Amino acid sequence: MSRRLLTINKLSVTFGGLHALKDLDFYIDEGEIVSVIGPNGAGKTTFFNMISGMVTPTSGDIIFKGESLLGLDPNQVTAAGIARTFQNVRLFANMTILENVMVAQHCRTKQGIWGALFQTRPFKREEQEIREHGEKVLGFFGTRLVGYRLDQPAAVLSYANRRRLEIARAMATKPTIILLDEPVAGMNPKESAALTRLIGELRSDWGFTIVMIEHDMSVVRDVSDRVVVLDHGETIAHGTYEEVSTNPDVIEAYLGRPAEESA
Amino acid sequence: MSAAFIEEPSDEELPARRMLDQDWRKVFKYGLLLALVLVFVALTNMPVNLDRRMLIEPIFSMGYLSLFWLPAVFGLVVCREPVLAGMPSYAKGSREVLAGSLVGLIGGAGLSFLTLLLDNFNLREPLVNWSPQLLELLSFQRDTAFGIAIWLPIGLVLGTFGGLTHLLSATTRRVLSWAFVSVIAFAVFETVILDLSEGFAWLGAEWLVDELYFIRGGLTMHGAAVLAAAGSLSAAFGRDRAHRAKERFQALEGTSRTRANTIGLLALAAALVILPLFLGGITNELLANVGLFVLLALGLNIVVGLAGILDLGYVAFFAIGGYTAGILTTANRGESWPDWMPQFYWGTALVVVVILAALAGLFIGAPVIRMRGDYLAIVTLGFGEIIRLLFLSDWLGGYTGAAQGVTNIPGVQVFGLATVKGTDPRAVFYLVLFFCAIAVYVSWRLERSRLGRAWMAIREDESVAEAMGINTVNAKLMAFVVGAVLASFSGAILAAKVGSVFPNSFIILVSIVILVVVIVGGMGNIAGVIVGSVVLIGILGGPRQPGLLQEFSEYKLLIYGVLLIWMMLKRPEGLVPNVRRTRELHQDEYLQDAWLRGEIDTDSEPEDDSHSNGNTGVLPA
């Protein structure tokens, strides 16, 4: 397709004796949408934590745009252009909705104490830009996060809207890759269909490359270019949705082995 | 803030409960608690110590006040029930009065019992305040039998009075409480009122004060009567006006509201500039002390309130400011300093102070900042002590004067116009005011900047803040540095004001007091921090600074403790809360209110629906 953005080589991490991830290989090209699926405890979220720098791998390497991400702090990874959302929505609940997306632009802005104290022109201009960009990413979700909502605390949002705000917050960091951790969890079919469409737009309109963990197979089927299946920390299958969904290993990981075969 | 939205149930149809329909366990629990508290207060020797201070000559001293208010308050509180919207509640009746009386009676019995014990046993050994004076006070200077007998009716009457207040209409209650409050306030704050009257002598204030107060202290009887009348009158007639003014203010919107706020702030600033000219020495001294703590508390507020770093060693920066300014400006400097080092002007020294404080913030902050929560608090506590011990040590003694400290620090020359030093509290106050204004401005601007948002995010969830691209180490260090600089200002002013700095001016208690000021005032709120300083430092007094209630200086820490516990239970967000913290601490109530207002959104909404969200609730104005 096009430029290779992220390459992961032989990535492993152990927690004590537990291999959360074992010799994982992964890549993503610019403009792709790749889904990571797998049963609970397969290591999907650990995989995200490792890319975003929150967990340090035991061995292996993560190359992003030709540079290794190993040893970088989470904020440096975000600054390099990888943003993420969290499976258990973790918003700044007592900050307003607008502040949530404003604070996410921290690593893209630079005004410090002096600008704030003397209200310099660059400071005011930057504040204006931060606000405008914030409203722009919120506007991506229609009217539900803008208007009078801008100044309300994130805590009043419904579950689905919190998920949307998390995505908006990741978008606000101006990333290259967005890691979405179960973006439609807790949404009803109609909402998840709408969000699936928006995930498509994230690529087509905003130019983001997307890695997504998702359990909802209809969402995976509708937007993914490729699907990676993890189980017990290892890649057990890899390919298009059709290839993966018919793969006997995947079916086994999800459903267990048919009775007659194991007998 | 909970559910004030639904209209209160009207009083008319509600039945009162029968008198004997009591929750006896609760009544006895409160009674015993009251007895315990009364005995405790008596044994702290507060009544005896404060007996010398007359409130109303010749009948009522502050010592008795320290005991008398308790039964009344307990009698009132025992039947306080939360009124829940939509839930049936009973009208107040004889039941409440009976409960109050019983609680008061049991409490009184506690003191009777103490009187009996005082007369028959000598427990002076473990309890230092087990004294004949206490016995004398408790038996009203008569024989013991009288003392034992009299506390029962006293408790009963006061408790009943507390219970009766439930039955009064709101207006009556307000009028009565205003009458009480004005008498007590004028009696308790006698020193400052006398001090004020000097400044306003040209208004005939001295004549008024002579009428109100007895020569050796305490209100005169007719003075008390006049004050009670004035208090109740102002309650009866002033309230509607105040209420309407408040409503009118709240009805303002947008620019007119901003303008009203600006006018209010300007008026306040003008008052702060003009008023000290008319105030006497005591009040100005008090205000200067309050100002020093406002500076400290605003600095700590940035560290704790905004960035959420619990710094228990904040006094270190206060000490660094004080010592740096002291050493640079003093005439007799420690012998280890080279001779060629000149004696600096205070303003020049301040530049060095700021640089050193910022560096200290960086050096102390750098190792500390990577820790979180409890660990961080303990380590900062250690650093706070280390700095003090360094100043005290023999190793640096040649530079810092060790236990002798730095003395002979001159005042601050302001453009050759005036010298600011301790003997002129008014000038000190103006100097402090100037720096407080800077601190308020800095806090206000930083809170609404990129850095302020980063601090808030870190306070909410540090891991997520980091994952969202915030360099948490840098942001937290900046908070540390800004806090350190503000504290060092306070230290530098203290050095010039007192003329000397000693290691024991910077004990750990100072850190704790500043933290208490921030917590009680309202963490994360500039106005709250200032109110906290005024209430705690101005009224009760700081670690070494006397407050308005000098009589209570021995019990300062006790009162701090009680206040802190009470605040944590009843109003954890502080006296003047920060909106965000209130939300955080009362999230359930907040969400409930938001739901009642129709602000909580629902999941099932069409994609391009606008604000209505399918809720019929009223949108906020």
Interface residues (C-beta under 8 A of the other chain):
Chain A: S52 G53 M54 D73 P74 N75 T78 A79 A83 R84 F86 R90 F92 A93 N94 M95 E99 M102 V103 A104 Q105 H106 C107 R108 T109 Q111 G112 I113 G115 A116 L117 Q119 F123 E126 E127 I130 G142 T143 R144 G147 Y148 R149 Q152 P153 A155 V156 L157 S158 Y159 A160 N161 R169 T173 M187 N188 K190 E191 A194
Chain B: Y441 V442 R445 L446 R448 S449 R450 L451 G452 R453 A454 M456 A457 E460 D461 S463 V464 A465 E466 A467 M468 G469 I470 N471 T472 M478 V482 R580 R581 R583 E584 Q587 Y590 L591 A594 E599 I600 D601 T602 D603 S604 E605 E607 D608 D609 S610 H611 N613 L619 P620
